[in-house]
């Protein structure tokens, strides 16, 4: 798994994809921090920054994950992986961790460093809110990355993989509105159960929710498992 992880991480930064994704997220974090300080002159609105970045993060993650599996199939390099003496779960985990590290770098540089920089000039930086937002951002990011990798494993087209993951992202962003429009208790209950934003909102309040954390980790684990089964089916064929 370590070899796959190193290979994938190097691939991200030997091409513009890794740099562009990190740069875009960092720039958006910086702009939102700047806007917050100009408009409110208060660090108590850090939650607003991360709530806005929830949407942008959902849009950038498809770009991070689109090449994870589909590129291997398109270039026929997946044959080397499939015949390598390594388990399919290790292959998928290596790719998942590499994509997650790219996302992690962007969140740390864009989300944490600006707060550290402004902390000497702030009377009381709400560290509880900041850490809660960071943990929530990383957890929903991990879940979305696993979904993106699974969709990428279904096709050899990076464009289709990116569009598919983007559609899922948009669906998850606006699914909460569905419960408000549809006056049905069953639908409302289903929407509430699969809502990413509602669980993420718990962390933005500076509250660590074990249930929400388990949900995001479970989603990541399920889609990593499904991706591994998809790869395994190709190995047997």
N, C-alpha and C positions, 0 to 999 in steps of 0.2 A: 504493500500500500504506500509506503514511504517513497518508493521510486516513482509510482504513478503520480503522487502528490507533487513531487519536485518537478517532474516532467510537465505536468499541467500548469503549475504556477509559472514555470519558465516560459511556457508557450503564451500565457496571457501577456507577459511583459516583453516578449520578443516580437510582439505585434502591437498595433495601436489600440487594440480592444481594451486591455487592462488599463492603460494610461488614460484613455478617453473616458471610460466609466468612472474611474477614480476622480479625474479632473472635473467631470460634470457634477458628480455628487458633492465634491468639496466646494465647487463654485456656488452651487445652490445652497448649501449649508451656510457658506460665508455671506451670501446675499441676504438670506433670511435672518441671520444674526445681526447684520448691519441694519436691516430694516427694523428689527425689534428694538435695537438700541436707539435708533434715530426717532422712531415714533413713540416709544414708551419710556426710554431712558431708564429701564428697569430690567434686571435679570430674572425677575419673577415670571416672565413670559417665555421662558425657555420651552415650556410645553408647546407653545404655539409653533415654535420653530420645528420641533420634531413631529408635530401633528401634520404640518405642511409637508415635511419631508417624507411622511408615510406614503403620500401619493407619488412623489417623484421617485422614491425608492422602488415602488412597485413597477414603475415604468422603465427603470434602468436595469433591474434584475434580469428581465428577458434577454437583454443584450449580453449580460455576463454569462448566461447559461446556454445561449443558443448554439454555441460551437462545441459544447462539452461532449456530446455523443454523435451528433449529426455530421460533424466534420470528419470524424474517424470513418464513418460509413462512406461518405462521399469520396474521400481520398484512399479508401480501401486499406487504411492502416489498422482498422479494427481487427483484421485477420491476425496480425501479430499479437494483439492483446488477447484475442480469444484462444490462441494456441499457447500463450505464455503460462508458465507454471505458477499461476496466482489465481486465487478465487475471484469470482465475479463480484462478490460483495466488496472485496478489497479494491477492485478496479473502480467501482462506482463511488465508494467512500473516498478514494484518492481524488477523484474528479470533484466530488461534492466539497471536500475540504479546501481544495485549491480555489474553487469559485467563492466559497465562503470567506477565505482569507482576503481575496480581492475586495469583497464587500466590507469586510472588517477594517481594512486599511482606510477605505473611504470614510467609514463612520467615525473611526478614531481621529483621523486628520480633520475631517469636516465638522464632526459633532462635538468632540471632546476638547481638542486643542483651542478653539476659539473661546470656549468657556474658561479654560485654564488661563488664557491670555488676559481676559477681562476681569478675572477674579481679584487681582490686586486693586482694581479700581471700583469694585462693587462692595457695598457695605456688608451684604450677607448673601453670598451666592447659594442658591438652593441646591446643595449637592444631592440631597435625597431625590429631588425631582430629576436632576441631571442623570444620576445613576439609574434611576427607574426607567427613564426614557431610553437610555443606552441599551439596557438589558432587553427592554421590549422591542427596540429596533433590531437588535441582533437576533432575537428569537423569531420574529415574524420574517426577517430576512432569510434565516436558515430554512424555515418552512417553505417560503416561496422559491428558494434556490433548488430545493429538492423536487418541487413540482416542475420547475423549469428543466431540470436534468431529465426527469421522466419523459416530458414532452419531447425533448431533444432526442431521446432514445427511440422515439416512434417514427422518426423521419430522417432522411439524409440531407434535407434542405434546411440550412440555417435560418433562412427567411421564414419558412413555415414554422419552425421551432420557436422563433422569436415572436411571431404573430400569435401562435397558439398560447404561449405563456402570457403574452400581453392581454389577450382576451380573458384569460383566467384572472389576471390581476385586476382588470377593470370590473369584472364580475364580482370579485371579492370586495372591491372598493365600494361598489354601489348596492351590494346585496342588502345592506341595512335599510336602504330606502324602500326595498321591496316589502318589508314587514309593515311599513307605515302605509303603503299604498293598498296592499292586499289585506282585507279585514278578515283574516282567518287565523284561528288560534294555532292550528297545526303548522301552517306555513310560517307563522311568526316564531314558533318554537324551533323549527328546523333552521330558519335564518339566524336566530339567536345562537344556536348551537355551533354553526359553522362560521360565524362572523369573526373575521380577523381583527377588524378595527375595534370592536367592543372589548375584546380581550387585551388588545394593545392599549386601549384607553385606560385600563387599570394601572398599567405601568407608568403612564404619563402623569398619573396623580401621585407618583412617588410611592406607590404601594406594590410590594412584590406579591403577586398572586401565584401560588403553587399550582392551582388548577389551570390557569392560563399558560404557565410555563410548561406544564405536562402536555397540554393540548398542542402547543407549537412543536415541542420535541417529538411528540407522537406523530404529527403530520410529517415532519422531516423523516422520521424513521420509516414510516409506511411507504413514502414515495421513493426513498433510497432502496427499500426492499423490492418494490415494484420494478424499479429500474434494473436492479440486479437480476430479477427474474426475466426481464426482457432481454438482457444481455446473455443470460444463460440459455434462453431459447434459441438465440442466434448461434451460440457455441454448439449446441446439439445438432442444429441444422447444417 
